Amino acid sequence: MKQLIFFILFAYLDSFGQKTLNGNFCFYSDFSGFCINFNSDSTFTYDSWHCIGGYKGQGKFEIIKDSLLLHFISADTVETQYFINPGKINNEYTLLALRKPQVTINLKVYNKVSKDLLPSAQITFLDSTELNDKIILTDSTGNAKVRLNKEKKEVEMIVKFFGFKSLVTKINTNESIDITIQLAPVIYPFEVPNKTVWRYKVLAAKKNRMTLKGDYDPFKLFRKK
């Protein structure tokens, strides 16, 4: 039966000298749907919609026996990163810190693509006695300065800015440091994540329609004219 299904699936493709899916196939519901446009070079684009938005994606597809696999490859390849340099030695004491030596963390937050500084970026330190869960904002020039007790331990630092990929990392608090942070903008906020793989079982296939089954009930896709 499986051999018959795929004989039907590829029969019309053979007339074009192709051994792969080709064409735009769509699923329609009352308030939602999606289309997968299969290209002859084994690439595809995906476009879905519903009442409050939708997702897009692209990647490579392959057919293994009776299964169709969609390997999503993100078009957004810019990643957030940061750089640490030694800061000025700071041996200041404060009453609030119970006269413990402190270190200074100087932060500068940029848009990685445009190189613009990002004011009001949110910085949070976890596992820090002084600033645990407290949100610190960068100033109008994208800079922020915090002082922590000098200790031989790591604290988790989270840097966020709306529309950008967050930074989550750990820093040492045993010396003063300068940190330059380059946040990558989210170019495709509703994109299927990179390296996502969707697998469907092909239940039936003809020139203008096919029936697939994923984790739930089977569904039919029709070739878009």
Phi, psi and omega in degrees: 000318179298319180297323179295318179301314184282337171296317178295317183300320185262353183301313181285337178287327180299329181293341177259004180073026183242153177235039180208164176293147178207125179133167182257114182247135187231150173244132182238137173233188183298309184235015182207174178170178176202159176231140173240119180260108181271131179255157184293343179267017179071019171260163179211160169235148183233135181217119180240162179210152172204186190294339182241015178147217181171176180234153175235162178188170178202163179167208180244145176239156175214154178245119179240111184055245181255024182239142174251123181246131176251115179258108184279135177236117184291139173277348181263096186254003180279125183248150174291143177210171180211160180227139181243132175234150177301139179261183178288143178294129183232110180248032181290151176237143176227154178295324181295330180269013180056038176060030174272146176297147183238161172241154179251131176250110177263127182239142175228124186246125182243160161278118186298327184278307184273344183071008177288145174285149185248101176286150178066023170292142183267128179237127181232137175248127176256156180063024177251128183299318186278323190236023185302120178068003178279133181271127177249136181252142173289153181279190184295344179257010178078016182251153174211148178228130177230152177239131180234153175298138180286111181218152177274073178206167177255143173238149180275132179243132179237128179240125183230149172206131185303132180087007181231157177283128184289159174248127174232118182208174177245141178232151176277144179247028179259002176202157177286140181218155171251129182240123173258123185245128179245103180274132180273128178293146175277103184285323182238085185295339181240049180256141174298129186303149179300143178070011172289139178236125174251132180242130178233143172269131180274112181270328179201152180206131173227181185300320187248004177199160176211155177243124182240158175223125176257234179279345185239211184292153176297155178215156183252138174246138182245140179295130179275129182279000000 
